[in-house]
Amino acid sequence: MTAARGASSSGAGARDGEVRVVDEDRGADEVDVLRRLRTETAAEHQAVEDTLDLLSPTLTRDRLVDVLTRMHGFWLAAEASLDAWARDEPADAAGVDWPRRRRAALFAADLAALGAAGPTPQPALPATVGTDAALGRMYVLEGSSLGGVFIDRHLATLPQLAAVGRLSAFSPYGEQTGAMWHAFRTATRARIADGGNADRLVAAARETFGALAGWCGAPSPAGAPWSPARPGHRFTRGNEVVA
C-alpha cells in the first residue's frame, strides 16, 4: 500500500478525480520533516509495494484476502499502540483527529464481505511513546490512503474481481482523501515548528515501515531483518502522489 511519494507521471496533474497533494512553502524549515519522511522510508516503502503487488492485472481473490488479512493484523496492532498514546495525550490526539483515522474495522468489514472473516494474527509492534513517535507511526498508516485511491480504481478494472464489489479500507476517506492528508501534514509541521523532535518522528516512521515490510514478507538485503531505510531505491510508477 502506497504512502505519499515524490512526483511521477501520475502526479503531474489532477485528472479524472486524481488525488494530488502538493507541499506549499517548500523552502520552509517545517517542510524538512516531510521530505525526510518521504526519502528515509523509501526502501521499505518500495519493498512493501513490490511484495503486495496490488496493482497486478492478475491479482486474485485469494491474494487479495491474504493482503487484507495482513493489513488488518498490522492495523490492529498499530492502532492499539496509538490508542494508548491517545489516552496519554488526548489533546494531541484530538488535534490530529485520531478517532476518525482508525481503519482496522474497515479491513475487518472488507474481509467479512469477502467471506473471509476469522482470527487475525498481529505483529508485535513497539509501544508508541509520545506525540512525535505517534505522528511518525501515523505517517505510514495515513500515507497508505493516498495509494489506496489508485488501488481501488485498479481493483474495479479487474474482471476476476468483479463480484467483490467496492472495498472500504484502501481508500477510507473518499473525496476527503486530499483534505485528510493535508490536515495530517499540517499537524506534523506544526509539531516540529513548536519544538517537536524531528529525529524521533522520522525514526518512528522508519521503524513502523520496517515492521510493515517484515510483516508483509518483503525481502531485505542479504536476508537480514528489516532496519531503518536504505536510500537509493526507485519509486514505483503509476500509483504515486505528490507529497
C-alpha positions in Angstrom: 0.0 0.0 0.0 1.3 3.3 -1.1 2.2 6.2 1.2 3.0 9.6 -0.1 5.8 9.7 -2.6 7.5 12.1 -4.9 6.2 13.4 -8.2 5.7 11.0 -11.1 3.7 10.7 -14.3 0.6 10.1 -12.2 1.1 13.1 -10.0 1.8 15.6 -12.8 -1.8 16.8 -12.9 -5.2 16.3 -11.3 -7.1 14.3 -14.0 -10.3 12.3 -13.6 -10.5 13.0 -9.9 -6.9 12.1 -9.3 -5.6 12.8 -5.8 -2.9 15.5 -5.9 -1.3 16.8 -2.7 1.5 19.3 -3.1 3.7 20.8 -0.4 3.4 24.6 0.0 6.4 26.7 1.1 9.0 24.1 0.2 11.7 26.3 1.5 10.4 26.5 5.0 12.1 24.6 7.7 8.9 22.8 8.7 8.7 21.0 5.4 12.1 19.3 6.0 10.5 16.6 8.2 8.1 15.7 5.5 10.9 15.5 2.9 12.8 13.3 5.4 9.9 11.1 6.0 9.4 10.6 2.2 13.1 9.9 1.4 14.1 8.0 4.6 11.3 5.4 4.3 11.8 4.9 0.6 13.4 1.4 0.7 10.8 -0.2 3.0 8.0 1.5 1.1 9.2 0.1 -2.2 9.6 -3.3 -0.7 6.1 -3.3 0.6 4.6 -2.2 -2.7 6.6 -4.8 -4.6 5.7 -7.6 -2.3 2.0 -6.9 -2.1 1.8 -6.2 -5.8 -1.8 -4.9 -5.5 -1.6 -3.2 -9.0 -1.0 -6.5 -10.7 -3.5 -7.3 -13.5 -3.5 -10.9 -12.4 -4.4 -10.2 -8.7 -6.7 -13.0 -7.5 -9.4 -13.0 -4.8 -7.3 -15.3 -2.6 -4.3 -13.0 -2.9 -6.5 -10.0 -2.1 -7.8 -11.8 1.0 -4.2 -12.6 2.1 -3.2 -8.9 1.7 -6.3 -7.7 3.6 -5.7 -10.2 6.4 -2.1 -9.0 6.8 -3.2 -5.3 6.7 -5.9 -6.0 9.2 -3.5 -7.5 11.6 -1.0 -4.7 11.2 -3.6 -2.0 11.6 -5.0 -3.7 14.8 -1.5 -3.7 16.4 -0.6 -0.1 15.2 -4.0 1.3 16.3 -3.8 -0.3 19.7 -0.4 1.5 20.3 -1.9 4.7 19.0 -5.0 4.4 21.2 -2.7 4.0 24.2 -0.9 7.3 23.1 -4.3 9.0 22.7 -5.2 8.1 26.2 -2.0 9.7 27.5 -2.1 12.7 25.1 -5.8 13.4 24.4 -5.3 17.0 23.2 -2.6 16.0 20.7 -4.8 13.0 19.5 -7.8 15.3 19.1 -5.6 17.9 17.2 -4.8 15.3 14.5 -8.4 13.9 14.5 -7.1 10.4 15.5 -10.5 8.7 16.1 -11.6 9.5 12.5 -8.3 7.9 11.2 -8.8 4.5 12.6 -9.2 1.9 9.9 -8.8 -1.6 11.4 -12.6 -2.1 11.4 -12.8 -1.3 7.7 -10.3 -4.1 6.9 -12.4 -6.4 9.1 -15.5 -5.4 7.2 -13.9 -6.0 3.8 -12.8 -9.4 4.9 -16.3 -10.2 6.1 -17.7 -9.1 2.8 -15.3 -11.5 1.1 -16.4 -14.3 3.3 -13.0 -14.5 4.9 -13.6 -13.3 8.5 -11.7 -15.2 11.1 -8.8 -14.9 13.6 -6.3 -12.3 12.5 -2.6 -12.6 13.6 -0.9 -9.4 14.6 2.7 -8.3 14.7 4.4 -7.3 17.9 5.0 -3.6 17.5 6.9 -1.4 19.9 4.8 0.9 22.1 4.2 4.4 20.8 5.7 6.8 23.3 4.9 10.5 22.8 3.4 12.6 20.1 6.5 12.6 17.9 6.5 8.8 17.7 2.7 8.8 17.2 3.0 11.1 14.2 5.8 9.0 12.7 3.7 5.9 13.0 0.6 7.6 11.6 2.6 8.8 8.6 2.8 5.2 7.4 -0.9 4.5 8.1 -2.2 7.8 6.7 0.0 7.8 3.6 -1.4 4.5 2.5 -4.8 6.1 2.0 -3.3 8.1 -0.9 -2.1 5.0 -2.8 -5.4 3.3 -1.8 -7.2 5.6 -4.2 -5.3 4.1 -7.1 -5.7 0.6 -5.7 -9.4 1.0 -5.6 -9.5 2.2 -9.2 -7.4 -0.8 -10.3 -9.5 -3.3 -8.5 -12.6 -2.0 -10.3 -11.0 -2.8 -13.6 -10.2 -6.5 -12.9 -12.9 -8.9 -14.3 -11.7 -11.6 -12.0 -12.7 -9.4 -9.0 -16.0 -8.0 -10.5 -18.1 -9.9 -7.9 -16.1 -8.5 -5.0 -17.7 -5.0 -5.1 -16.1 -1.9 -3.7 -13.9 -2.3 -0.7 -13.6 0.4 2.0 -10.2 0.1 3.8 -7.9 1.0 0.9 -9.5 4.4 0.4 -11.4 5.2 3.6 -11.8 9.0 3.1 -13.2 9.0 -0.4 -13.4 12.6 -1.7 -11.9 13.8 1.6 -8.6 11.9 1.0 -6.6 15.0 0.0 -8.1 17.1 2.8 -7.3 14.4 5.4 -3.7 14.2 4.2 -3.3 17.9 4.1 -4.6 18.1 7.7 -2.1 15.4 8.8 0.8 17.2 7.1 -0.2 20.5 8.7 -0.3 18.9 12.2 3.1 17.3 11.6 4.7 20.5 10.5 3.1 22.4 13.4 4.5 19.8 15.9 8.1 20.4 14.6 7.6 24.1 14.4 6.5 24.1 18.1 9.6 22.2 19.2 8.9 18.6 18.4 11.7 16.2 17.8 12.0 15.6 14.0 14.6 12.8 14.5 12.2 10.9 16.8 9.3 11.4 14.5 11.3 10.1 11.4 12.7 7.2 13.4 9.2 6.1 14.4 8.1 6.2 10.8 11.2 4.2 9.7 10.6 1.6 12.5 6.9 1.3 11.5 7.6 0.9 7.8 10.3 -1.6 8.6 7.8 -3.6 10.7 5.3 -3.4 7.9 7.8 -4.6 5.3 8.7 -7.6 7.6 5.1 -8.4 8.3 4.3 -8.5 4.6 7.2 -10.8 4.0 9.2 -8.4 1.9 12.8 -9.5 1.3 15.5 -7.3 2.7 19.2 -7.0 1.6 21.2 -10.2 2.4 18.2 -11.7 4.1 18.7 -9.5 7.2 15.8 -8.3 9.3 14.4 -5.0 8.2 16.0 -2.0 9.7 15.8 1.8 9.0 15.5 2.7 5.4 18.3 2.4 2.9 18.3 5.3 0.3 18.7 4.9 -3.4 15.7 2.7 -4.3 13.5 3.9 -7.2 9.8 4.5 -6.6 7.0 2.6 -8.3 5.4 4.5 -11.1 1.7 4.6 -11.7 0.4 4.9 -8.2 2.3 7.8 -6.6 1.0 11.0 -5.2 2.8 14.4 -4.9 3.5 14.9 -1.3 
